[in-house]
């Protein structure tokens, strides 16, 4: 039988998981103003690309120097708060996004490795297992069919 390649071989203790979760909780306490938008809210907002940050910063610089052309209802102070927060969030995201990519990619590889191993267990159990394994193997078969169905639904447009 061919050996299953293993790119990630690590142990993460419950204590380490709890430490990570506490650190995420700490981030959420530090940033209590973060919001989650539903799809409708998200799609209805103008989007700011990476080059748009420079545009926003330039606009703030201009309005700070010469605000007399702006309507009285425009708050230079509120724009300043928004731009400052935007720049700080961009800085945080530039550090967190590579971390999140590594987390997602590691989960993908580990999940793939675990899934390949589980398929081997299932196949060997069907081919070589004793009768008392049948209920467990039958349940595994149902879970496998459900997982395949969910995957095909995820792949559909």
C-alpha positions as CSV (number, residue, x, y, z in Angstrom):
1,X,0.0,0.0,0.0
2,X,1.4,3.4,-0.9
3,X,2.3,5.8,1.9
4,X,0.2,8.9,2.2
5,X,2.4,12.0,1.8
6,X,2.3,14.2,4.9
7,X,3.3,17.9,4.4
8,X,2.2,18.9,7.9
9,X,3.0,16.9,11.0
10,X,2.3,19.0,14.0
11,X,0.5,18.9,17.4
12,X,-1.5,21.9,18.7
13,X,-2.4,21.4,22.3
14,X,-5.8,22.4,23.8
15,X,-3.9,25.0,25.8
16,X,-2.3,26.5,22.7
17,X,-5.8,26.6,21.0
18,X,-7.2,28.4,24.0
19,X,-4.3,30.9,24.0
20,X,-5.0,31.6,20.3
21,X,-8.7,32.0,20.9
22,X,-8.0,34.4,23.8
23,X,-5.8,36.4,21.6
24,X,-8.5,36.7,19.0
25,X,-10.9,37.6,21.8
26,X,-8.4,40.3,22.9
27,X,-8.3,41.7,19.3
28,X,-12.1,41.9,19.3
29,X,-12.1,43.7,22.6
30,X,-9.4,46.1,21.3
31,X,-11.4,46.7,18.1
32,X,-15.1,46.8,19.4
33,X,-16.2,49.0,16.4
34,X,-15.6,46.2,13.9
35,X,-18.8,45.3,12.0
36,X,-20.0,42.4,9.8
37,X,-22.1,43.3,6.8
38,X,-24.7,41.1,5.2
39,X,-24.4,40.5,1.5
40,X,-26.9,43.3,0.6
41,X,-25.0,45.9,2.7
42,X,-21.7,44.7,1.2
43,X,-22.8,44.9,-2.4
44,X,-24.4,48.4,-1.9
45,X,-21.2,50.1,-0.8
46,X,-18.6,51.8,-3.1
47,X,-15.4,49.7,-3.0
48,X,-12.0,51.2,-2.2
49,X,-9.1,49.4,-3.9
50,X,-5.5,49.7,-2.9
51,X,-4.9,52.7,-5.1
52,X,-8.0,54.3,-3.7
53,X,-6.3,54.7,-0.3
54,X,-3.9,57.1,-1.9
55,X,-6.8,59.0,-3.4
56,X,-8.5,59.2,0.0
57,X,-5.3,60.4,1.7
58,X,-4.8,63.0,-0.9
59,X,-8.4,64.2,-0.5
60,X,-7.9,64.5,3.2
61,X,-4.7,66.5,2.8
62,X,-6.5,68.9,0.4
63,X,-9.5,69.4,2.6
64,X,-7.3,70.0,5.7
65,X,-5.4,72.7,3.8
66,X,-8.4,74.3,2.1
67,X,-11.7,73.4,3.6
68,X,-13.5,76.6,2.6
69,X,-14.8,75.0,-0.7
70,X,-16.6,72.3,1.1
71,X,-20.3,72.5,2.1
72,X,-21.0,73.4,5.8
73,X,-22.5,69.9,6.3
74,X,-19.2,68.2,5.5
75,X,-17.2,67.3,8.6
76,X,-13.5,67.6,8.0
77,X,-13.0,66.1,11.5
78,X,-15.1,63.0,10.8
79,X,-13.3,62.5,7.5
80,X,-10.0,62.8,9.4
81,X,-11.1,60.1,11.8
82,X,-12.2,57.8,9.0
83,X,-9.0,58.2,7.0
84,X,-6.8,57.7,10.1
85,X,-8.8,54.5,11.0
86,X,-8.7,53.4,7.4
87,X,-4.9,53.7,7.3
88,X,-4.5,51.8,10.5
89,X,-6.9,49.0,9.4
90,X,-5.0,48.7,6.1
91,X,-1.8,48.3,8.2
92,X,-3.4,45.6,10.4
93,X,-4.8,43.8,7.4
94,X,-1.5,43.7,5.6
95,X,-0.2,41.8,8.6
96,X,-3.2,39.6,9.2
97,X,-4.0,38.6,5.6
98,X,-0.8,36.6,5.1
99,X,-1.4,34.9,8.4
100,X,-4.9,34.0,7.5
101,X,-3.7,32.7,4.1
102,X,-1.3,30.4,5.9
103,X,-4.0,29.3,8.3
104,X,-6.4,28.5,5.5
105,X,-3.7,26.8,3.4
106,X,-2.5,24.7,6.4
107,X,-6.1,23.7,7.2
108,X,-6.6,22.7,3.5
109,X,-3.5,20.6,3.5
110,X,-4.1,19.0,6.9
111,X,-7.8,18.4,5.9
112,X,-6.7,16.8,2.7
113,X,-4.2,14.6,4.5
114,X,-6.8,13.5,7.1
115,X,-9.4,12.9,4.4
116,X,-7.0,10.7,2.3
117,X,-6.2,8.8,5.5
118,X,-9.9,8.4,6.3
119,X,-10.6,7.1,2.8
120,X,-7.8,4.5,3.3
121,X,-9.3,3.5,6.6
122,X,-12.8,3.2,5.0
123,X,-11.5,1.2,2.0
124,X,-9.4,-1.2,4.2
125,X,-12.3,-1.6,6.6
126,X,-14.6,-2.6,3.7
127,X,-12.0,-5.0,2.2
128,X,-10.6,-6.5,5.4
129,X,-12.9,-5.6,8.2
130,X,-14.8,-7.8,10.6
131,X,-18.6,-7.9,10.7
132,X,-18.7,-5.8,13.9
133,X,-17.2,-2.9,11.8
134,X,-20.2,-2.8,9.4
135,X,-22.3,-0.3,11.4
136,X,-19.4,2.1,11.6
137,X,-18.5,1.6,8.0
138,X,-22.1,2.1,6.9
139,X,-22.2,5.4,8.9
140,X,-18.9,6.5,7.3
141,X,-20.5,5.7,3.9
142,X,-23.5,7.9,4.6
143,X,-21.2,10.7,5.8
144,X,-19.0,10.3,2.7
145,X,-22.1,10.6,0.4
146,X,-23.3,13.7,2.3
147,X,-19.8,15.2,2.0
148,X,-19.7,14.6,-1.7
149,X,-23.2,16.1,-2.1
150,X,-22.2,19.2,-0.1
151,X,-19.0,19.6,-2.1
152,X,-20.8,19.4,-5.4
153,X,-23.3,22.1,-4.1
154,X,-20.3,24.3,-3.1
155,X,-18.8,23.9,-6.5
156,X,-22.0,24.9,-8.3
157,X,-22.4,28.5,-9.6
